[in-house]
Amino acid sequence: MTSVPLRLGLPKGRLLEQARPLLRAAGLDLSSLDQQARRLVHPVELPEIGPAEILLLRPSDVAVYVAHGVCAIGIVGSDVLAEQHPDVLAPLDLKLGRCRICLCAAVDSDPYRQETPRIATKYPRIATEHFLSLGAPAEIVELSGNVEIAPLVGLADGIVDIVETGETLAKNGLVIKAVLEQVSARLIFNRAAAKLRPGPLSALEERLRRAVAEVTP
Ligand code: PRP
């Protein structure tokens, strides 16, 4: 009987690049993993785990693969956990990919002062809960990306989105009106995998925990 290799879901793009030094410090050699090459499944050898597969996924899909048990392990932004509330274990803050989820709008606009502001976002749950917590419901317009365009062209009064360097906001004439929450990358485990293979998963967690302590300033 051939057993399914243990799979690790990693977020394609910026977060993966930021995670490489930490993963290297934890003994995971991803030097052969080239994001430009468009190959999405990569066989690797993981310390204390052995042969495994890395799946390169859209950041917002990583927790879906882990919750469904396709991947035993994943790395995902806490923004995704806050939005999706996936049924996974999140044992470790990797202290990278740090950014903030913010309400942003044009300098002269104040969504909080509007009766029912229209808010464009990739984070409908977080945006809805924020306005409900203030007792002031908003109309949410769900978009898939580049949400900064929406207030510029009249689709929305403001946006709820990730701000990292602030460059995208500045280039589009928007400013932060409120910080809703701090974000960083998390190690996540499938619940069943953590029960069935506690040894390899906790060994990886321990390696990453030590690497976070070494790498994080
Ligand atoms: C994210 C976010 C902002 C931008 C913020 O988008 O949605 O648009 O990064 O980063 P900054 O503050 O450093 O400028 P991403 O690049 O992930 O693309 P997307 O909007 O297509 O999802």
Boltz pocket constraint, residues with backbone or C-beta under 6 A from the ligand:
constraints:
  - pocket:
      binder: B
      contacts: [[A, 144], [A, 145], [A, 146], [A, 147], [A, 148], [A, 161], [A, 162], [A, 163], [A, 164], [A, 165], [A, 166], [A, 167], [A, 168], [A, 169]]
      max_distance: 6.0
